[in-house]
Amino acid sequence: MLNSVEAFKILMETFGDRWKDRLSQYFRGQGEFQPEEKGCLVDFFNAYREDFIGNRLFNLAGVEKLVDSDVLNSEIENYVDDMLRLYYDTEALRTLEAKEPVKVKAAVDYIFEQVILRYNSDFEAAYEKYEFENREEFRESAYALDSLCTYVVTENFHKMTIIDVVYNNIRLSKDVCRHIGNRIDENFVTLQRKLLIGKLYDIMS
């Protein structure tokens, strides 16, 4: 996979001399982009995200130097921050896995049963049982997994794609991501119904 500097150089070459204007248009939802241009944007943002997660600061600094614009650099960082929302919100799960690997799957199963499939308003009370620091961390992790499930079901992903999507978004071990993917897949119809009922409720209210 290309690093963010390599991907950005390809983006600059693809967009030509007006690459700054085109990038600004993209962030503002303006203009039309050809498939090749969209592909370059996706490749760059994915590469930037990977360099951020991998703490490869040299590459990030290299992109900042190429961009040479405080405004555009801020927009890039904000855009990737949004891509990393679920990653940030599941930090407590990654911390738990590093400390107590066995507890992670148990915590995931509890969240599925008490939050995702059917909601228990008192679910946060179990945070100590699953080795979370506080209720807020537990709640943030649970809601992040719930949002991830909603996204997966909305997009109607295949089982193998589900596992990849889970890993790309939260970066727990492949084994735990496979466990989460299996829980989503085995409850897919139930989750679809929950999503449809929620949409119907919104329409009627």
Buried (B, 14 or more C-beta within 10 A) or exposed (E): EBBBBBBBBBBBEBBEEEBBEBBBBBBEEEEEBEEEBEBBBEBBBBBBBBBBEEEBEEBBEBBBEBBEBEEBBEBBBEBBEEBBEBBEBBBBBBBBBEEEEEBBBBBBEBBBEBBBBEEEEEBBEBBEEBBBEEBEBBBBBBBBBBBBBBBBBEEEBEEEEBBBBBBBBBBBBEEBBBBBBEBBBEBBEEBEEBBEEEEEEEEEE
